[in-house]
Amino acid sequence: MQEFTKFPTKTGRRSLSRSISQSSTDSYSSAASYTDSSDDEVSPREKQQTNSKGSTNFCVKNIKQAEFGRREIEIAEQDMSALISLRKRAQGEKPLAGAKIVGCTHITAQTAVLIETLCALGAQCRWSACNIYSTQNEVAAALAEAGVAVFAWKGESEDDFWWCIDRCVNMDGWQANMILDDGGDLTHWVYKKYPNVFKKIRGIVEESVTGVHRLYQLSKAGKLCVPAMNVNDSVTKQKFDNLYCCRESILDGLKRTTDVMFGGKQVVVCGYGEVGKGCCAALKALGAIVYITEIDPICALQACMDGFRVVKLNEVIRQVDVVITCTGNKNVVTREHLDRMKNSCIVCNMGHSNTEIDVTSLRTPELTWERVRSQVDHVIWPDGKRVVLLAEGRLLNLSCSTVPTFVLSITATTQALALIELYNAPEGRYKQDVYLLPKKMDEYVASLHLPSFDAHLTELTDDQAKYLGLNKNGPFKPNYYRY
């Protein structure tokens, strides 16, 4: 008891338990911060910080964490050899010389390797976070120390989030000519607040389902005024980041936050796209009983053939132990569903947007919120029933755990090539529309990663290439091919 009373608390037992659980979870999470707890009370917006070169053109949690962040970046580089290879190959040519890229993505060690690659290829970068919980504070500090204008920290408020994006775009004497977005929030902000910026923008690169959906909406309405590259639906992004990445990271996020055992648990996964497929494969392998909800008959039939039962959410909501959303839609899990859930049901989201679970409906006087761990809330009903809500309905794997570095290397290389392609494209090649990454580039991204597995490609003979009607060097599949 004497040891426990040494901990300074402001609100008694609850803050003590929170501080203990926070340290116990964050200490082994990539989203962990090296921030001194005494620093938590002051908003980064209220602090004046300077890096070693005298620059104040950034806003991070604590610039003193830069050394730790540099180590994280160096570790990430070890498993991102393809991106480093691209950096070395193109560094002399500087294909992004003159590019001024404003980015809004998750700010992690892996993204830092991408940002520093873009800088090595000649670009100037300003960066903010696309998720209020996914920023690694020490990595943001390392980027700021290296001279990147980064505005992000873990645990931003909604107001902070938009302030950071605004600081990236609204800078005297600097105007972006390229956008790299994850979720469409940056693009939305520029359209809303600074439409004149688009006069200089050469292109937008977007990597999420949500953001791509927004771009197609703009295009359909005739409001898309620059070319955009849909990286999300490139094969290398969709299959590897969405499918294989989520197959591993869904378990990581759930285990770290809840310590749940999956054998025999009943789980409903909303959506059987690439993300849903990855999540289901992992859960099934651990012995969970998995149900699927789907709107698309083709995806639903795939789920049936893979051994899953396709249901409506209302049919199983009372009995399931875990609910996972993977749709990119809104109001997939409503207040009515939440009211009917069993005690201790775990609810989380693997889609990019935070709209899939109607979290707003839970912020009412009759419900009690109890923070039990970092990114873990118990929402308690008047009768004592509690639902375990993870990351307040935001992206689980990047908010609560890590994403495999190797997979992010594939996505980052795809993004870098898309930026190079749009920036250097001759005038007229790309109209004011949404484009997929050229198949040849998709194949190039894959080929850069094969040496990691000591994989050796078979080469077509001239006769074989003629028989198939292919160029020996690719592309090897038509655009309509489904991998």
N, C-alpha and C positions, 0 to 999 in steps of 0.2 A: 504493500500500500504506500509506503514511503517513496518507493521508486516511481509509482504512478503519479503521486502528487507533485513530482518535480516538473511534469509537463505543464507549461502555461496554457490555460484554456480560458476562452471568453464566454463559452456557453455551456460549461460543465461537461458532462459525460459525452454528449453527442459530438462535440468538436474534438474531444480526445480520441474517440473511436474513429472519427473521420481521419485524424492525422495519422493514426497508426495504420489504418487500412490503406490510406493514400500512399504511404511510404512502402508498404509491403507489396502493393501492386506496381507502383511506378518504378521501383528499383530495378525490375527486370524487363521493363517495357521499352521499346524503341521510342515510344512517345514520352518517355520519362524526361524529367528536366533536372538539371544540376542546380537549379535556382535555390538560393538560400530562402528558407521559409519566411524570414523576416522581410524579404523583398516582395512577398505576394500581395501586400496591402496596397502598394503603389502601382497605379496603372502605368504601363509603358508610355502612354501618351502624355503623362505628366512629368516624365523624367527626361532630362537633357543628357544624352549619351554621345560619346565621341570615340571613334575607332583610333587605332594607332597612327593613322595617316592624317588625323585631324578632321575627318569627315563626320557630319551629323546627318547625312542624307539617308536615314534609315530609322526604323522604330521596332525594336525587338525587346524581349523580356530583360535580358542582361547581357551586354556586350562582353562582359568578363568570362562568359561561358564559351568564347570562341575557340579556345584551345581544345576543349572537350569535343566541340562540334567538328573541328578539323579531323580529329581521330575517327569520328563516326563516318565522315565522308571518305577518308582513306580506306576504311574497312569496306565500305560499299563499292569503292572502285575495284576491289579485288574480284568481285563477282559481276562486274559490269564491263568485262573485257571488250565486248563488241563495241560499246559506246566509246571506250577509250581508243579502240582501234580506229573508229570513224574519226575521232578527234585528231589522231596522229596523221591519218591519210589526208585529211582536208585542211589541216592547220596551215600549210604553206599557201594554199589557194585562197584562204579567207573567203569562202563563199557567202558569208553573212556580213562582210565588211559594209558598214553603213546602215545595217539593220538596227532598228530600235524596237526591241521586243518588250511588250508589257505582258506579264504572265499572271495567271491566277490558278494555282494548282495546290495540291498538298505539298507542304514544305517539309521534306524529309531528307535524309542523307542521300537517297537515290535521286531525288529531284535536284539536289544540289550538284550532283555529278552532271546532270543534263544542263543545268544553268551554266556551270563553269565550262562545259563543252561548247555551248553557244557563244560564250564570251571568247573562248580560244579561237573560234571560227570567225571572229570579227564583230560580233553583236554587242550592243549595249543593252542591259536588262534592268527592268524594274519589276518587282515581284510582290504579290500578296497571296494569302492563303484562301483556298476555296472551301475550307472546312474549319470551323472555330475550334475543333478539338485535335486536329491531326498534326499540327505544327510541332516539330521538335525544336524546342527553344534554343538548344545549344547549336544546332545546325543553322538556324536563322542567324545566330550571332556570328558563326564562322563566315557565312556569306557576307554579312555586313562588314566584317573585318577585312574581307577580301575586296571590298569596294562595290559590291552589288547593293543597289537600293532596295532593300527588302523591308516590308512592313507586315509583320505577322508575329503572333505569339499564341501559345496554347491557352485556351479558355477565353477567347475574345467574347465580348457581348455582341449582340446583333448590330448595335451602333458602331462598335469597334470594327466589325467586319466590313461595313460599307465605307467607313472612314479610311481604312487601309487601302481599299480598292481605289478610292478617290485620290489618295496621296500618290498612288502609282501613275494615275492618268493625268492628274492636274499638276503639272510641273512647269514652271516658267523656264523658257529656253530649251525645252525638251519635249518633242512630240513623237509618240509611237508611230511606227509604220507597219508593225506586225503585232498580232494578238495570238497568244497561246492560252487557251481557256479549258477549264475542266468543270463543266456544269452550266456554262453560259452566263454566270453572274457578271463577269467582267464585260462581256459583250453587251449584256442588258444595260449595265450602268453607262457605258459609252453612248449607246443609243438614247438613253433617257436624259443624260446630263450634258454630254459633249459630242453631239452628232457631227460637228464640223471636223472632229478628229478623223472621221472616215474618209475625208478628202485625201489624206496622206496614207491611209492604211492600204497595203498591198494584198493582205489576206488574213484570214482567221484560221487557226488550227484548233479543232475541238475534239476532246477525247472521251466524252461521256455520253451515255444514252440520253440523259436529260438535256444536255447542251445541244446535241445533234437534233433532237426533237424541236428545240427552240429555233434552230437555224432553218430547218425545213419549213417551219411555220412562217418565218420571216420571208423565205423564198417564195412560198405559195402566195403570200399576201403582196408580193412585189416590193417588199421593204428591205431586202438584203442588197446592200449597195456595194459590196466587195466580194471577191471569190472566197469560198470557205472550203477547207479540207476536213472531211469526216474521217478522222483517224479511228474512231470507235469501231467502225464496221470494216476496217482493214482486217485481213485474216490474222495477221500477227497480233494485233491488239485484242480482237474479239475472242479468239481461241485461247491465247496464252494468258492474257491479263484477266479476262472475264471468266474463263472456264478453269484453267489449271491453277491460277492464283487463288480463286475463291474456294477451290477444292481443298486447299491447305489452310487458308487464312480464316475460314469460317470457324473451324475447330479451335484455332489459336485464340480468337477473340472470345468465344464462349467459355473456354476453359479458364482463361486468365481472369475473367470477370466473375464467373459463377461457380467454378470448380465442379461443374455438372458432369455426371457420368451418363453416357448416351445409350448404353446397352439397354434395350427394352423401352426406352423413352418414346413417346408418341410426338412426332414433330410434323407440323404443316409448313410447307414451303410455298409461298405465293409467287408463282411465276416460274416457268420451266424454260427460260431462255438460257444463254450460256452461263450466266451467274447462278441461276437456279440449278442447272445441271451439275455444276461443280459442287455446290453445297450438298445436293442430294447424294452424289456419289460418295462424299466423305462421311455423311451421316449414316448411310446404309452400311458402309464398310465397318462401322463401329457397332452395328447391331440395332440402330434405331428403327422404329416403325415410321415410315415417311409417307405423308399424304401430299398431294400436289393440288393447287388451284390454278386454273388456266382459262384464258379467254380464246386462245388460238387453237383450233382443232388439230393442226399439225403438231404443235408442241405437246398438246394433250395426248395425242396418239404416241408420240415418242416416249412420253412418261409411262404410258401403259406398257409399251414394249420393253421398257427398262425395268419393269416390275413394280411400278408405283401405282397407287390408287388415286385416281383423279376425282376430287370432290369439290363441293361448294364449301366455303369457309364456315357458313352457318351449320353445316352438318356435323362438323367435328370440333367446333370451338369450345364446347364444354369439356371435352375429354383430353385435349392435347396438352403436353407439357411445355412445348416450345413453339413459338410462332416466328417465322422468318420471312420478311418481305424482300422480293427481288424483282420488282416490276418496273420501277421508274415512273409509276403512276402516282395518283394522290388518293387519299382516303380509302386505302385498301383494307386497313384495319380501323374500324370506326369505334366510337364510344359504345355503341350497342354490343359490338364484339367484345370489347374490353370488359364491359359489365358482366358478360356471360362466362368469362374465363374462369378456370378453376384456381384455387389458391396456389400461389407460388409459380404460376405460369410465367415463363421467360419470354419477353417480347423484344425483338430487335430487327434491324433493317440492314440489308446488304446492297440496296440500290443507292445510287449517288445522292438523290434528293432526300430531304428530311420531311417530305410530305406524305409518305406512304402510310405512316401511323398517325392517327389524329391525336397528337400529343396535346394540342391546345385544349381539347375537350376535357383533359384530365386536370387542368389547372383551375379547379373550382373549389369553393370553400368546404364542401362536404368530404373532399378527398385530402388525405395527408401525404405529403412527400417526405421521404426519409432517405437521405444520402448515406449509403452504407459502405460504399467503396468509391474509388475514383471511377467515374462514368457508370455507376450502378445506383439506381434509385428504386426504392420500394414505394409503390403507390398504394396507399392503404384505404380500403373502403370502410364505411361506417360499421359494417358487421365484422370487421377484422380481416377480411380477405385482402391479400396483397398480391400485386402483379410486379414482377421484376422487369423494369424497363432499362435497357442498355443504351448508353450514349444519347439519351433523350431523343431516341428515334433517328439519330444521324448514323452515318456510315460506320458499321461495327468494326470492320477489320482495321481501318486506318485510325479510328478513334480509340480503340481499346487494345490493339495488339500491333503486330507488324505484318508487312507484306513481303514475300520473298524477293530479295534483291535481284535475282536473275530474271524474274518475270518483269520487273520494272525496267530492267535494261532493255528488254525487247520493246516495251512501250515507249521508253525515252528515245531509243534509236529511231523508231517510227516517227515520233514527233519531230525530231531534229531533221530528218529527211523531208518531211512534209513542209517544214518552215523553209528549208533550202529550196525546195521545188517551187513553192509559191513566190518566194522572194526573187528568184532568178528567172522566173518564167517570162518569156517575151510577151509584150503587150498583145492582148487578144487571145492568148492560148486559153486562159480561164475567164469565163464570163462571170456575171454576178449571180452565182449559183453555188450549190453544194456538190463537191466532188469526192469520190473515193480516191485513196492513195493508188497510184498506178501499180498494176500487178507486179511489174518488174522490180519496183522498190520493196514491195512486200517480200518478194523472194530474196532480195538482197539483204534485208534485215534478218531473215531466217538463216541465210548462209553465213552471216557474220557470227552467229551464235553456235554454229555446228562444231567449231574447233573445241569448244568447252567439253564436248562429249567424245572427242576423238572420232567424230563421225566422218565417213568418206563417201561422197556422192558418186554414183555411177554416171558415166558420161555416155551420151548417145553417140552411136556411129553416124556417119553421114547418111547411110542407107536407112537407119532407123528414124532419124530426124525427118528424112524425106517421106517415109511411110506414114508418120504421124502428122506431117505438115507443120512441124515445129522448127524454130530456130534452135540450134544446139545449145545456145546460151540462155534460152528462155525468152519470154514467159512460157511456162510449161502447162498452164491451165487457162482456159478461156475465162472471161470475167464472170460468166454466169455459173461457173463451177462452185459447188458447195462442198467445202472441206469437212 
